[in-house]
Amino acid sequence: MDNLIIEKMKQHDESGIVLLKNIYLPLILYILQSFPLNHQDHEECINDIILKVWNSIDQYNYQLSLKNYIALITRRVALNYVRKKNQYPLSYEDMDIFASDDQYEKIPWDHILKKLNHKEKILFYRRYYYFQSIETISLELGMTYKSAESHLYRLRKKLQRFIREEGYDG
């Protein structure tokens, strides 16, 4: 189905957008729920995501699955919305692993994430990629709030150490 969506969108066939929405709108909505967007921004953000996928489909290189490509675009578009309004989805305490706003983009995450166990990877993606709240993480992973908070604290310390060891600490 992904190939059909890509093919239709590359041919500028709007039925590709309909297929994309039918299959990937739940993923987009799941990612967006972690961002502090009002109703109007939420709707505009969804439209901007679809437009961004439509406009960039010719550059899609198949290294990522279409699902991950859409998730990446969703995250970036949503982040741009909240940055414009200075409503960051993470606290300063969570961001203390990064020396600067753009440092996150420079870190070789594939290399660093290989050093984490499965549970730590899940926590990393949920908190730092999808910006889920600690409450959401704890509920969805069947943990207490305090347990999730403790795991995330230890994960932040571990990430800080890895980032420092790799020379990306600012």
N, C-alpha and C positions, 0 to 999 in steps of 0.2 A: 504493500500500500504506500510506503514511503516513496518508492520510485515513481509511482503514479502521481503523487502529490508534487514531487520535484519536477517531473516531466511536464505536467500541466502548468505549473507556475513558470517554468522556463519558457513555455510557449505563450505566456501571458493569458492563459485560459483561467478565468475567474472561478471556474469550478474547482481549481486547485485550492483556492482559499476556503471554499465550503468544506472540502475534504479535510484540510488542515484544522479548521475549527472543530469539525465533528470529532476528530481523533485527539487533537492536542489542546483544545480549550480547557479540559479539566486539569491538565498539567500546568498550564499558564495560570489558572485561577488558584491552584494549590501553592504555587510559588508566590503569587501576589498577595496572598493572605497574610504574609509576614511583614509586609510593608505598610507603613502608616499613610494610606491613600484615602482621600475622601471619595465619595461615589463618582463625582465628575472626573477626578484624576484617574480613578480606577478604570472607567470606561475609555478615557482618552489613552491611557497606558496600553490597554488591550489592543486598541486600534493601531497605536504606534508600533506595537510588537508585530502584529500581522503585517503592517506596511514594511517594517524593517526586514522581515523574512522575505516578503515579496520582492523588495528592492535588492536584496543581497543574495538571492537564490543562485544567481549566475556565479557567484564567488564560492558557493558551497562546494567543498572539496572531498566530501565523503570520508574524511578522516574521523569525524565525529558522526555518531548516528544522528538522524534528523531530530530525534527526541532530545538529545543533548545539545544540539545546535539551537533548537527553539528554547530550551531551558537557559542556555547561555545568553541569548538575546533578551529573553524575558528578564533575567536578573539585571543585565546592564541597563535596559530601558527603565526598569523600576528604580534602580539606584540613581539614575539621572533625575528622575522625578523627585525623589526624596532629598537629594542633594540640593536641588533648586530651592527647596523649602526649608533647608537645614533641619530636617527631621530624620536623622540617622536611625536605622533600625537596631543598632547595637549601642550599648553604653560605652563610655570611655574606658571602663574597666576591661571590657571585652576587646577593645581596639588596642590595648596597650602592648600587644605582641607586634604591632607594626610601628616603625619609627615615623612614618609619614603616610598620608592618604594614598599616594601612588606606589608605595613600597609593595603593597599586596600584589600588584600586577607584575612586579619584577622578580618575585620569589619563584623558584622552580618547584612548584607545588607537587608535580608528579613525583619528583625525586624525594621530597620530604614526606609525602603521604605514604610512600612505600615503607617508611620506618614505623608507621603506626599499625596497631592491630585493627582488626575488623570493627570492633566497637568504637574505637577512637576515630576511625574514618567516618563512621556513621555520624558520630557527634560533631565532627569537624564540618561535614557537609551541611548538616541540619542547622548548625549555629552560624558558621562563617560564610557559607555559600548561599543557603536559602534564608538565612537570618531568622530562623524560628526562635520563638521565645523559649525560655527555660521551661515554662509551664507546658507548652506544646510538646517539647521534646520529652519531658518526663511522662506525660500522659500517653504519647504515641509509642514510647519504648517500654512502658510498664515500670517506670522507676519513680521513686519519691522525688519531690522537688529538690530536697537537700542532696540526695544522691546524684541527681543530674548536675546540680550546681557544683558539687565536689569533683565529679568527673571532668567537668568543663574547666574548672580551676587547674586541675592537674594537667589537662590537655594543653591549656594556655602556657603553663610553665614548660612543658615538654617542647612545644612549638617554639617558644622563645629560645630555648637551648639549641634546637636544631637550626633555627634561623641564624643565631649567633655563630654556630659552628660552620655554617655555610658562607658566612661573611656578608649576610644581608641585613645586618642590624642597624643600618642607617649610616 
